[in-house]
Each structure stands twice: as structure tokens, then as C-alpha cells.
Amino acid sequence: MLGATAVATKHEIVLAIIGGLFVLEAVSVIVQVASFKLTGKRVFRMAPIHHHFEQLGWSEPQVVVRFWIIAVVLALVGLATLKLR
């Protein structure tokens, strides 16, 4: 529904910015799988990327709060981008 609305209003890039954290999570899995299949080596300790940060020693609440902050910043950037159009 969100994708269809973005396409109908011609704001696809804004949707990618606002949902940037979800895009990052998906891209981290794609990169991990592609890298492992092509080279046999992993880019991240674990995918999706939030698990990588947990493997580095971050606590789950630390990861969640930092991802919230990133999501809010991306949402504000996306909304600011809407205003500029």
C-alpha cells in the first residue's frame, strides 16, 4: 500500500529515505548472501545488520535506541525532502 501510494504520488525516493532503516536491513542481508556465495567470506558477523551490532557487544536496548534515532532522522530528512518538491 505504501509503495503503491509512493508510485502514484511520484515520491518513490522519499519512501526509500523514510524507510531507510528497513532498506539498510534488507541490503545487509543481500550483501551478506552475495558475498558468501561469491567469495565464501562474510562481510558482517551476522545478518541482518542489527545482529552484527549485537555480535560486536552492543546490548539489544542499545541497538534498538540507536536504530530509533536513525529512523527518526531519516523520517525528518524524508519529510524535509517532501517540502522541497
Backbone as JSON Lines, residues from 0, in Angstrom:
{"i":0,"aa":"M","n":[0.83,-1.19,0.0],"ca":[0.0,0.0,0.0],"c":[0.88,1.26,0.0]}
{"i":1,"aa":"L","n":[1.92,1.25,0.85],"ca":[2.82,2.41,0.89],"c":[3.55,2.59,-0.44]}
{"i":2,"aa":"G","n":[4.0,1.47,-1.0],"ca":[4.7,1.53,-2.28],"c":[3.8,2.03,-3.39]}
{"i":3,"aa":"A","n":[2.59,1.56,-3.43],"ca":[1.64,1.99,-4.46],"c":[1.33,3.48,-4.31]}
{"i":4,"aa":"T","n":[1.19,3.93,-3.09],"ca":[0.93,5.35,-2.85],"c":[2.13,6.2,-3.27]}
{"i":5,"aa":"A","n":[3.34,5.73,-2.97],"ca":[4.55,6.46,-3.36],"c":[4.65,6.55,-4.87]}
{"i":6,"aa":"V","n":[4.35,5.48,-5.57],"ca":[4.41,5.49,-7.03],"c":[3.33,6.41,-7.6]}
{"i":7,"aa":"A","n":[2.13,6.34,-7.03],"ca":[1.03,7.17,-7.53],"c":[1.3,8.66,-7.35]}
{"i":8,"aa":"T","n":[2.02,9.01,-6.26],"ca":[2.31,10.42,-5.98],"c":[3.7,10.84,-6.47]}
{"i":9,"aa":"K","n":[4.4,9.89,-7.12],"ca":[5.74,10.12,-7.65],"c":[6.74,10.53,-6.56]}
{"i":10,"aa":"H","n":[6.68,9.83,-5.43],"ca":[7.6,10.08,-4.31],"c":[8.33,8.8,-3.9]}
{"i":11,"aa":"E","n":[8.78,8.04,-4.87],"ca":[9.44,6.77,-4.57],"c":[10.72,6.96,-3.77]}
{"i":12,"aa":"I","n":[11.5,7.98,-4.12],"ca":[12.77,8.24,-3.43],"c":[12.5,8.63,-1.99]}
{"i":13,"aa":"V","n":[11.47,9.41,-1.76],"ca":[11.12,9.82,-0.4],"c":[10.77,8.6,0.45]}
{"i":14,"aa":"L","n":[10.06,7.65,-0.13],"ca":[9.72,6.43,0.59],"c":[10.98,5.66,0.96]}
{"i":15,"aa":"A","n":[11.95,5.6,0.04],"ca":[13.21,4.91,0.32],"c":[13.99,5.63,1.43]}
{"i":16,"aa":"I","n":[13.92,6.94,1.47],"ca":[14.61,7.7,2.52],"c":[13.93,7.47,3.86]}
{"i":17,"aa":"I","n":[12.62,7.62,3.9],"ca":[11.89,7.46,5.16],"c":[12.02,6.03,5.69]}
{"i":18,"aa":"G","n":[12.0,5.06,4.79],"ca":[12.16,3.66,5.19],"c":[13.6,3.2,5.1]}
{"i":19,"aa":"G","n":[14.53,4.13,5.2],"ca":[15.95,3.84,5.0],"c":[16.5,2.76,5.91]}
{"i":20,"aa":"L","n":[16.01,2.69,7.12],"ca":[16.49,1.67,8.04],"c":[16.07,0.28,7.58]}
{"i":21,"aa":"F","n":[14.86,0.17,7.07],"ca":[14.4,-1.12,6.54],"c":[15.18,-1.48,5.28]}
{"i":22,"aa":"V","n":[15.48,-0.48,4.47],"ca":[16.29,-0.69,3.27],"c":[17.68,-1.18,3.67]}
{"i":23,"aa":"L","n":[18.27,-0.55,4.68],"ca":[19.59,-0.94,5.17],"c":[19.59,-2.38,5.67]}
{"i":24,"aa":"E","n":[18.57,-2.76,6.4],"ca":[18.47,-4.13,6.91],"c":[18.39,-5.13,5.75]}
{"i":25,"aa":"A","n":[17.58,-4.82,4.75],"ca":[17.43,-5.72,3.6],"c":[18.72,-5.79,2.79]}
{"i":26,"aa":"V","n":[19.36,-4.64,2.57],"ca":[20.6,-4.61,1.8],"c":[21.7,-5.37,2.53]}
{"i":27,"aa":"S","n":[21.73,-5.3,3.85],"ca":[22.76,-6.03,4.6],"c":[22.63,-7.54,4.38]}
{"i":28,"aa":"V","n":[21.42,-8.02,4.32],"ca":[21.21,-9.46,4.06],"c":[21.62,-9.81,2.63]}
{"i":29,"aa":"I","n":[21.26,-8.97,1.67],"ca":[21.61,-9.21,0.28],"c":[23.13,-9.23,0.11]}
{"i":30,"aa":"V","n":[23.8,-8.26,0.71],"ca":[25.27,-8.19,0.62],"c":[25.9,-9.41,1.26]}
{"i":31,"aa":"Q","n":[25.4,-9.8,2.43],"ca":[25.97,-10.95,3.14],"c":[25.83,-12.23,2.31]}
{"i":32,"aa":"V","n":[24.65,-12.46,1.77],"ca":[24.41,-13.68,0.99],"c":[25.24,-13.66,-0.29]}
{"i":33,"aa":"A","n":[25.24,-12.54,-1.0],"ca":[26.0,-12.45,-2.25],"c":[27.49,-12.63,-2.0]}
{"i":34,"aa":"S","n":[28.0,-11.99,-0.97],"ca":[29.42,-12.11,-0.66],"c":[29.8,-13.54,-0.3]}
{"i":35,"aa":"F","n":[28.96,-14.17,0.5],"ca":[29.27,-15.54,0.91],"c":[29.22,-16.51,-0.27]}
{"i":36,"aa":"K","n":[28.24,-16.32,-1.16],"ca":[28.13,-17.21,-2.32],"c":[29.27,-16.99,-3.32]}
{"i":37,"aa":"L","n":[29.7,-15.74,-3.48],"ca":[30.73,-15.43,-4.47],"c":[32.15,-15.67,-3.95]}
{"i":38,"aa":"T","n":[32.41,-15.32,-2.69],"ca":[33.78,-15.39,-2.17],"c":[33.96,-16.4,-1.04]}
{"i":39,"aa":"G","n":[32.87,-16.83,-0.44],"ca":[32.97,-17.72,0.72],"c":[33.28,-16.98,2.0]}
{"i":40,"aa":"K","n":[33.33,-15.65,1.93],"ca":[33.62,-14.83,3.12],"c":[32.4,-14.0,3.47]}
{"i":41,"aa":"R","n":[32.28,-13.7,4.76],"ca":[31.17,-12.88,5.24],"c":[31.61,-11.43,5.41]}
{"i":42,"aa":"V","n":[30.73,-10.51,5.11],"ca":[31.0,-9.1,5.3],"c":[30.7,-8.72,6.74]}
{"i":43,"aa":"F","n":[29.6,-9.22,7.26],"ca":[29.16,-8.94,8.62],"c":[29.29,-10.22,9.44]}
{"i":44,"aa":"R","n":[29.38,-10.07,10.74],"ca":[29.42,-11.26,11.59],"c":[28.12,-12.04,11.49]}
{"i":45,"aa":"M","n":[27.01,-11.31,11.36],"ca":[25.7,-11.94,11.22],"c":[24.79,-10.94,10.51]}
{"i":46,"aa":"A","n":[23.9,-11.42,9.7],"ca":[22.93,-10.56,9.04],"c":[21.55,-10.92,9.54]}
{"i":47,"aa":"P","n":[20.6,-10.02,9.59],"ca":[20.64,-8.61,9.26],"c":[21.57,-7.83,10.2]}
{"i":48,"aa":"I","n":[21.81,-6.59,9.82],"ca":[22.88,-5.82,10.43],"c":[22.68,-5.57,11.93]}
{"i":49,"aa":"H","n":[21.44,-5.57,12.41],"ca":[21.27,-5.35,13.85],"c":[21.88,-6.5,14.65]}
{"i":50,"aa":"H","n":[21.89,-7.7,14.08],"ca":[22.53,-8.83,14.76],"c":[24.05,-8.67,14.74]}
{"i":51,"aa":"H","n":[24.58,-8.06,13.7],"ca":[26.01,-7.8,13.62],"c":[26.44,-6.92,14.8]}
{"i":52,"aa":"F","n":[25.65,-5.89,15.06],"ca":[25.99,-4.99,16.17],"c":[25.87,-5.71,17.51]}
{"i":53,"aa":"E","n":[24.91,-6.6,17.65],"ca":[24.8,-7.39,18.88],"c":[26.02,-8.29,19.04]}
{"i":54,"aa":"Q","n":[26.51,-8.86,17.93],"ca":[27.71,-9.7,17.97],"c":[28.95,-8.89,18.34]}
{"i":55,"aa":"L","n":[28.95,-7.6,18.03],"ca":[30.07,-6.73,18.38],"c":[30.06,-6.35,19.86]}
{"i":56,"aa":"G","n":[29.0,-6.71,20.57],"ca":[28.95,-6.44,22.0],"c":[27.94,-5.4,22.43]}
{"i":57,"aa":"W","n":[27.2,-4.84,21.48],"ca":[26.17,-3.88,21.85],"c":[25.01,-4.65,22.48]}
{"i":58,"aa":"S","n":[24.4,-4.08,23.5],"ca":[23.22,-4.72,24.08],"c":[22.02,-4.46,23.16]}
{"i":59,"aa":"E","n":[21.0,-5.29,23.31],"ca":[19.82,-5.13,22.47],"c":[19.17,-3.76,22.64]}
{"i":60,"aa":"P","n":[19.01,-3.25,23.88],"ca":[18.44,-1.9,24.02],"c":[19.3,-0.82,23.34]}
{"i":61,"aa":"Q","n":[20.61,-0.98,23.35],"ca":[21.49,-0.02,22.67],"c":[21.2,0.0,21.17]}
{"i":62,"aa":"V","n":[21.11,-1.18,20.59],"ca":[20.83,-1.29,19.16],"c":[19.47,-0.68,18.85]}
{"i":63,"aa":"V","n":[18.47,-1.0,19.64],"ca":[17.11,-0.52,19.39],"c":[17.05,1.01,19.46]}
{"i":64,"aa":"V","n":[17.64,1.58,20.5],"ca":[17.58,3.04,20.66],"c":[18.34,3.73,19.53]}
{"i":65,"aa":"R","n":[19.48,3.21,19.16],"ca":[20.24,3.83,18.07],"c":[19.51,3.7,16.74]}
{"i":66,"aa":"F","n":[18.86,2.58,16.52],"ca":[18.09,2.43,15.29],"c":[16.87,3.35,15.31]}
{"i":67,"aa":"W","n":[16.25,3.57,16.48],"ca":[15.15,4.54,16.58],"c":[15.63,5.92,16.18]}
{"i":68,"aa":"I","n":[16.8,6.3,16.7],"ca":[17.35,7.62,16.38],"c":[17.59,7.75,14.89]}
{"i":69,"aa":"I","n":[18.17,6.73,14.29],"ca":[18.41,6.75,12.84],"c":[17.09,6.84,12.08]}
{"i":70,"aa":"A","n":[16.09,6.09,12.53],"ca":[14.78,6.1,11.86],"c":[14.14,7.48,11.94]}
{"i":71,"aa":"V","n":[14.23,8.13,13.1],"ca":[13.65,9.47,13.25],"c":[14.37,10.47,12.36]}
{"i":72,"aa":"V","n":[15.69,10.41,12.32],"ca":[16.46,11.32,11.47],"c":[16.1,11.11,10.0]}
{"i":73,"aa":"L","n":[16.01,9.85,9.57],"ca":[15.65,9.58,8.18],"c":[14.22,10.04,7.88]}
{"i":74,"aa":"A","n":[13.31,9.88,8.83],"ca":[11.93,10.34,8.63],"c":[11.91,11.86,8.47]}
{"i":75,"aa":"L","n":[12.68,12.56,9.29],"ca":[12.72,14.02,9.19],"c":[13.35,14.46,7.87]}
{"i":76,"aa":"V","n":[14.4,13.78,7.44],"ca":[15.02,14.09,6.15],"c":[14.03,13.84,5.02]}
{"i":77,"aa":"G","n":[13.31,12.74,5.08],"ca":[12.31,12.44,4.06],"c":[11.2,13.47,4.01]}
{"i":78,"aa":"L","n":[10.74,13.88,5.18],"ca":[9.68,14.9,5.22],"c":[10.2,16.25,4.73]}
{"i":79,"aa":"A","n":[11.45,16.57,5.04],"ca":[12.04,17.82,4.55],"c":[12.18,17.76,3.02]}
{"i":80,"aa":"T","n":[12.49,16.59,2.51],"ca":[12.58,16.41,1.06],"c":[11.22,16.62,0.4]}
{"i":81,"aa":"L","n":[10.17,16.19,1.06],"ca":[8.82,16.4,0.53],"c":[8.52,17.89,0.42]}
{"i":82,"aa":"K","n":[8.92,18.66,1.43],"ca":[8.64,20.08,1.45],"c":[9.38,20.81,0.32]}
{"i":83,"aa":"L","n":[10.55,20.29,-0.06],"ca":[11.35,20.95,-1.1],"c":[10.77,20.75,-2.49]}
{"i":84,"aa":"R","n":[9.96,19.73,-2.67],"ca":[9.45,19.43,-4.01],"c":[8.33,20.33,-4.37]}
